[in-house]
Amino acid sequence: MDVNTNNHQRTKLVRFGLFIFQLLITTIVTFVIASALHTQFVLSGLISVGAEIPLSVRIETIFVDFVGLLPTYGAIIFVGMLIAMTVAVLLAKKIRTKPLEQATDQPQNSQKSALWVYTLAGAVAMFTLLAAMHPILNVSIIAGARGFSGLLTQSIAGAIGGTVFGLIRGSTNKYS
């Protein structure tokens, strides 16, 4: 009895560890893309008013923004993805565990549906966290997301992160 309980606890710990690993990779991918897009939106705004910004400065600014945004924006993205991917995992399990009489999809279609759930969850997470920050702070702290196109690109960064989460989760699914 103790052996089964111990194995069950170990299995739960492994699944939790894999989830955190998947979440960290997702956060890193989302943050890198979102931060780079933010930087380019801000620099494009400066260029539109006549500033000359060489490519080397554009690239350097991306790295400076990575360091500057990581403690705040990285943490915010992590929390948003934690909530979104937790809900997405539960929804994906529902998709995969339909009763047999309702399950007309092949297992492959079920995996594709789950991937779409993760992708959408990532996009919704980014949109929601950016939309929620505005009324709380009365300003968007991410200058590159102040307009519709900036908000859209940040949401796309979240969608890419969600897709990465789904792909990683699918490849490690035998352990979770």
N, C-alpha and C positions, 0 to 999 in steps of 0.2 A: 504494500500500500504506500509506504514512504517513497519507494522508488518511482512509482507512477506519479505521485504528487511532485516529486523533485523534477522528473522529466517534463511534466506539464509546466512547472514554473520556469524551467530552463527554456522550453519552447516559446513561452510567452515573452521571456526576456529577449530571445533571439529575434522574434517578430517585431518587438518594440525597437530593438537596436537597428534592424533593417529599415523600419519606417523612419527613424531619425536620420539614418544615412541617406535614404532617398529624399527626405525633406531638406537636408543640408545641400545635397547636389542641386536640387530644384531651386533652392534659395540662391545659391551661387550663380547658377545659369541665369535666373531671372534678374538678379541684381546687376550682373555684368552687362547684360543687354539693356536693361532699363537705365542704368547709369550712363552708358555710352550714348544712348539715344537722348537722354536728358542733356548731356554735354553738347551734342551736335545741335539740338534745338536752340539752346542758349547762344552758341556761337553763330548759328545761322541768323539769329535775331540781330546780333552785333554786325554781321556782314551786311544785312539788309539796310542798316543805317550808315554804311560806308566804311566800316572797319576792315582793315586788311589782316587776315589771319592765315599765315602760312600753314601748310600741312603739318609740319613738325610741331607747331604750337597746338594745333588741333589734337594731335596724338598725345602730346605731353599733358594737355588739359584733361583728356580722358583719364589718365592715370592719377592725376592730382584729384579729380573728382571721385574716383574709386576710393581713395584713402579718406577724403573728406566726408563722403556720403555713407560709407560703410557702417559707422557706429549707429547712425540714426535710421537712414533709409534701409540699410541691410537688416536691422532689427525689426523694423516695421514690416518689411517683406516677409521675414521669417514668421512673424506672428500671423500675418494674413494667410500665408501658405499653410501654416499649421492648421488653422481653422478650416480653410478650403479643402485641403487634401484629406483631413479627417472625415469631413462630410462626404467628399468624393469617394473615399474608400468604402464607406457604408453604402453609398448609392451603387457603386460598381459591384459590390457583393450582392445587392438586390437584383441587379441585372443578370448576374451569373447564376443565381439560385432561384430562377423562376420555376414554378411547378412544372413537372414534365409535360402535362397536357397543354400548357401555355408556351412551352419552349419550342418554337418553330425554327429559331435561329440555330445555325451551326455554332459550335464553340468558337470558331474563328470570328464570326460576326459578333458574338458576345464580347470578345476581347477588343474588337474595334469599337464597339459601343462604350466599353469601359474607358478606352483611350480618349474618346470624345468627351466623356464625363470629366476626366482629369484635365484635358485641354480647356474646356469651358470653365472649370473651377479655377484654374490659374488666371484666366482672363477676368473673371468676375471678382476674384480676390484683389487684383491690382486696381480694377475700376472702383471697387467698393472702398478700399483703403484710401485711395486718392480723393474720392468724392466725400468720404467721411471727414477727412482732415480739414477740408475747406470750412464747413460750419463751426468746427471746434476751434480752429486757429484763426479763422477769418481770412486766411490766405492759404494758397497751396504752397507748401514748402519746397515742392519740386517744380522749379520754374519751367522746366521742359514739359510739364503736364498742365499748364494753365489754360491752353486752348484745346479745342476739340481734337485736333490732329495729334497734339502731344499726349492727351489722355488716351487716345486710340493706340498710339505706339506703345505707351506704357502697358496698356491692356494686352497688346500683342506680345510684349515681353513676358507677361504672365502666362499667356496661352502657350508660348514656347516652353516656359518652365513647367507648366502642367503636363505638356506632352512628354517632356523629358522624364517627369515623375512617372507617368504611365508606362513609358518604355522601360525604365529601370525596374519598376514594380513588376512588369510582365516578365522581365528576364530573371528576376529573383523570386518569382511567384512560388516556385517549388519549395522555398524555405519559409514563406509567410502564410 
